[in-house]
Amino acid sequence: MHNFLFVSADAALITDLAWQVHREGHDVKYYVEAERDREIGDGFVPKTDDWEAEVEWADVVVFDDIWVGSTVGTGALARELRERGTAVVGGTPNTDRLEEDRGYAMEVLEEHGVETTEHHVFEEFEAGVRHVEANPAPYVIKPLGEVQNVKRLLYVGSEDDGSDVVDVLRAYEKAWGHRMKGFQLQRKVEGVEVAVCGFFDGERFVDRINFNFEHKRLFPGNIGPSTGEMGTSMFWAGRNELFEETLGRLEGWLAEEGYVGSIDVNCIVNDRGIYPLEFTPRFGYPTIALQEESFESPTGQFFYDLAHGNDPDLRVHTGYQIAVRIVLPPFPFTDETTYDENSRNAAVVFETADRDGIHLEDAKNVDGQWRVAGEAGMPLVVTGKGETMQDARRQAYDRIDDVIVPNLYYRDDVGERWIEGDGDRLLAWGYLGPKS
């Protein structure tokens, strides 16, 4: 058994992984910096108020995000700890920058021979407006810097002349100009959206590669405001063409960086090519909960070996998996009055004693009673798996039927895109087979 120190240098995100490792018998300590999130995980995992004082105790330090408060910086902390001889799951300043600076991310891809869609970074709104008017087309607006975490600001244009993008840019300048340090305009590409995710041990990728499909809009049918994520469907495979033409090309660069952990790149794929959109150089949420559910080898030992470069053995479920995020009012918005009236400290009740597929987000355990914690209204993630995507959906939604929280809501269509054609298209285009 090993000692694991989990560090949330901003919001509490990694509670479920800490809980899983703790349940496997490892010694765990969990630190949460954000005062509003301090109660998250209480009663599930042991806590510490001073993570730096626990570094000598830890066999592995695990960072959950790239942010330290409102600034980018866990990569710098992780690099410093590695230089001191500590085994760390975390990034580097340059890998943090992949997420924080979208223009830099595209440069890294292009330098390693990865084709990218047309993209431009602007610091002034009027410059972006002039570009769209001079080059009419549908574009995607992606804010840069700290404000990119306000997910509803991502806008996907639909008009061929770009007029809707111009209107949105002018509205953002009035409402958000004081907080947006810039934005990227990315030429919209039609196709199947898929994220390619691998675990990197400081030298190479683990052989099992994860392919996942995000559901970012609030409502079924992919409508409504953008959220961080409402659900994910996925499967595992080997080093196929999708991997080799994206993350596989960065294997040497990541080794030079000494990166350790999960990294994914979200792409649009069609019959003409693979077009990377953005990186997640950290755990994804709720992706990591679903990945845990599909691990068939011990989670704690895998991350210990990953951090120590011990050629980790990862055995995974060979079928399909889905995760559904359970949310409460006012998610995805912030309104303290609504949260206090509908969600704060709400009891989470289960109709059966079975907790299989139930994963923690913003939850706490008070004298054996599960309760909603924090401020965001995201208490649980419920997962399912099966030999087919339909089997995985059935298991996950059957489990949700056993969860009772007043005012809960969720998307009931997670995984349907695969069944309705995304899977057939990726297979027909040849991206899921071995690289030729």
N, C-alpha and C positions, 0 to 999 in steps of 0.2 A: 504494500500500500504506500501511497505517496502523499506529499503535502502540496495542495493547490491553493494559490492566492489569486482570486478573481478581482479585477479592478475595473470599476465603472468610473472613469475620471470625469464623467458628466452624468447623463441620465442612466438609470438602471436598465440594462438591456440583457444581461447575460445570466439572469437568475435561474432560468431553466437548466442551462448547462451545469451551473454550479450545483443545483439540486440533484441532477442525474449523477454527477461524479461523487457527490456526498453519499447518495444512496448505494453506490457501489462499494462503499466502505473506506474511501479515501478521506483524509483529513482536509477540510475546506475552510477557508476564511474568505469573506466577501466584503469588499469596500465599495460604498456608493457615495460619490461626491455631492450630487445635487440634493439639497436639503428637502425639496419637495418629494424626492423618491426614496428617502432614507428607510422608510418602513417597508418598502417592497422586498419580499423574500423573508421578512421576519417570521420566525417559527418554522421555516423550511430549511434555511442554511445558516451556519454560524457567521457572525458579522465581526468586522474590525473597524475601529474608528481611525486607524493610522496604518495605511497599507505599506508605507515605506519602512515602518518598524518591523514588518513581517517578512521582508524580502529574504533575510538570512534564513528564516524558518522554511521558506517555500522551496520545494523541488521544481515547481513550475509556476511562473507568473503569467496570467492570461488577461490581456486587454480586450475589451469588447468593441471599441469604436476608435475613430481617429481623433475625436474631439476631447479637449481638456477644457471644460467649461465652454466658452464661446469661441475658443481658438483651436486651430489644428495643432496636435502635439503629442499624441501617444506614441507615434513612430519615433520621435526623438527620445522619449522616456524608455521605450523598448530597446533602442540602439545603445543607450547608456548602460542599461542593465546587462545586455549581452557583453559589452566591453568589460564589465566587471565579473563576468563568468556565470551569470544567471541564465538559466534556460527560460525562454520567453516565447509565448504565442502572441505575436504582434508584428507591427509593420516597421517601417523606416520613414524618415522624412520624405524621401522621394516617392514611396508607395502611398503615403498619406496624400501626397499632392495629386496622385491619379484621380482621386475623388474630388478633392477641393478645387482643382484647376483643370477644367475639362479640355481646354486648349492644349495644355501640357500632355494630358492623357493621349490625345490624338497624335501629338508629335512622337511620343514613345512608340505607339503602334506603327506609325508610318516609318520610323527609323528601323523597325524590325520587319519590314516587308508586308505589313498587314494593310489591306485596302480599307479606306475609310470613306464614309459619305461626305459630301461637301459640308464644311462647317466654318464658321467665322465667330470670333470673340470680339465683343464690343464693350467699351467702358461707358459710352454715352448713348442714350436712347435715340437721339436724333440720327446718329450715324447708322444705327440698326434700321431705322425707318427708311433712310435713304437707300440702303442696300436692298431692302425688299422691293421698294418701288422701282429700282433700276433693274432688278432681277426677279420679276414676279414668279412666284411658285409657292407651294405649301411649305411651311417651315415649322420646326419645333423650337419653342423658347425654353431655354434651360438656365435659370439663374445661377450665378456663381457665388462662392463664398458661403458664409454662415446661413444666409437667407435661403440657400437651396434646400435646407431642411424643412422649409414651409412648402410641403409637397403640392399644395393646390396651386402654386405659382407656375408649375410646369404646364405649358400650354402646347397642344398639338394642333397645328393649323389644318383647316379643311378647304379653304378657298384656293382655287388654282392661281389667282392673281395675288395672293398673299394679303388681301385687304383686311382679313380678320386679324392677322398677326400684327399689322400696323396699328389697328385699333387697340389691341391688347397692350402693345408696347407703350402707347401713349397713356393708357389707363395705369399701367404699372409705374410709369414715371411720376405720375401725380400721387399715387398711393404708397409706393415702395421705393421711390428714388433715393430717399435718405438712408436706406438699408442695403440696397443692391449695389455691390461694388462693380458689377458687370453682368453680362449674360452671354450665352452662346446661342447663335442661330444655327440650327442643324437642318439641312435639307431633308424633308420628309421622304422616307422610303417605305413602300408597301411590301408586306410579306408576313412571315411568321416571326413573332418576337420570342426569343429564347435566350436564357442566360447559361453560359458555360462556366462551371465552377469546379475548382480543384483545390486540394490541400497540398501546401508546399512545405517541405521540411528543412528549408535553408539551402538545399542543394538541388532538389528535384521534386517533381510532382508525384504524389501517390498515384498508383496505377488506376484506381477507380475514379472516374470522372463523373460529376453530377451535372445533369441537364434539367433546368427548372424553368417554369413558366409562371410569371408573376400576374397577379390580379390587383391592380393598383386603384381602380375606381371603386367608389363606395358601394354602388348598387349592382345587382345582377344585370347582365347584358353589357357590362363595361361602360356604364353611364354614371353621371354624378361627379362630385369633386374628387380630385386625386388624393389618395391617402398614402401613408408610408407603404402599406401593403394590406390587403384584405384576405389573401390566401395564396397558396402556391401549390402547383402540381409538379411532379418530378419523376425522374428515373435515373438509374446509374448505368454507365457503359464504359467501354475502354477508350483508348486514344484514337477516336474516329476523326474524320475530316473536320468536323466542327471544332474539335479541340485543337488539332494540329495547326489549323489556319488562324487561330486566335491566341489563346493562352500558351499553346505549345511553342509559339515563336518567341515568347518572352521568358522561357525557362532559364536561359543563360543570364538574362538581365536580372531576374529575380534572385538567382544564385549570387550574383555580384552584390546585390543589395543585402543578402542574408535574410530575406523575408521568411517568416514562419507563420503559417495559418491558412485560413480560407481566403481565396480571392476569386471573384467572378467578373465576367465581362458580359454585359447585356447586348444582344445583337438583333438586328433584323436580317432575316435570311429569305432569299427568294431564288428563282431559277437562274439568276444572273450572278449571284455572289453572296458573300457574308459581309455584313456591314456592322462593325462594333459601334455601340452607342455610348456606353459609360461603364466605369469600373466600380466595383464594391471591394476595396482592398481590406477586408475585415469580414467578420461574420455577417450574414444577412439575417433579417428578422421578418417573419418567423421561420426563415429557411433553415437556420441551425436546429430549431426544435424538430423539424421534419427530418433533417439529416440524422439527428440522434435516434429518432424513431426507427429509421431504416438501417442503423448500424446493427450488425449481428456479431460483432466483436466488441469487447468492453470499451466504453467511451473514454474513461479516465486513462487507461493504459495507452489508447491510441494517441491522445493528446500529450501524454508524457513522452512517448516515443517520437512524436512529431517534433516537439520542442528540443529534444536531445539528438535529433538526427539519427535515430535508431532504425531506419528503414521500416516504418510502421506497417503493421499488417492490418489492413482494413477489409473486413468482410461485410457485405451489404445485402439487403433484400434485393432480389433479382427482378421483381415486378415493378409496380407503379405505386406512388405514394401521393397523398394530398394533405395539406394543412389548411384549416379554416380559422381565421381570427374572430374571436367573440368580442364584441365591443358594446359600449354603453354610451348614453348621451353625456356630453354633446359631441363625441368623437365624429369626425376628425377635427372639430373646432374647439376653441377654448372659451368656456363661459363658466365662471366659478359658481354662479347661482344655480344654473342648470345642473352642474355636476353635483353640488351639495344636495339638491333636492331629489335627484334621481339615482345617483351612483355611489357617492362617497360611503365607504364602509359597508356596502351592500353585501349581504350574505350570498355565498355561492353554494348551492345545494345540489346534491347528486342523488338520483333516484335508485342507483345501485351502489354496491361497495367497490365495483370495478373502477380503477383509475387508469387503465390502459389507454394510451393515446391522449391523455390529458396533460397539457404542458403549461407551465407558469409564464405569465408576463407580469402584469401589475397586480400581484396578489400577495396576501399574507395569511398566516395561520395563527388564529387567536384561540388558545385553549381547545384546539382540535377543530375549530370552525374556520373554513376558508372564507376570506373576505376580500373585497376589492380594495386595492391600495393605490397610492400615488395620486396623480392628477389627470392622467391621460384617458382613462376609460377603456383600457385594453387588458382585461384580467386574464384571459386564457387563450390558448391555441389548442385546437382539437385536431388530431391526425388520424389517418386511416391508410391502409396499404392492402394490396391484393395483386393477383396475377394479371388483372386487367385494370385500366383506369376506372372502369365502371365499378369493379369490385372495391377499389380503394375509396371511391366516392360513397358507396353504400355503407362501408364500415365507418367512415368519418361522420356521416350525417346521422347514422344510428346512434353513435356516441353522443352527438350534440343533443339528440332527443332526450338524453338522460341528464342534461345539465339544466338547472333552473336558476336564473338570475332575473329579477324584475327588469324589464325594459331592454333586455339584450337584443342585439340584431347581428346579422352576418350575411355573407353572400352564399346563396344556395346553388351557385353554378360553377364552383371551382372544379376544374378538370374537364369541363364540357368542351372547351375549345379543342382539346386533343382528340376527343371522340368525334367531334363534328368536322374534323378535317386537317388540323395542324399536324397530327401524326402522319397521316397519309402523304401530305405535301413534303414533309422532311424526308420521308422514306423515298418518295418518288424522285426527289432532287439528288438523292444519293449521299446526303450529309451524315447519315447515322451509321453507315458501313465503314469498314477500315479505310484509311487513306490509301488511294491508289498510287 
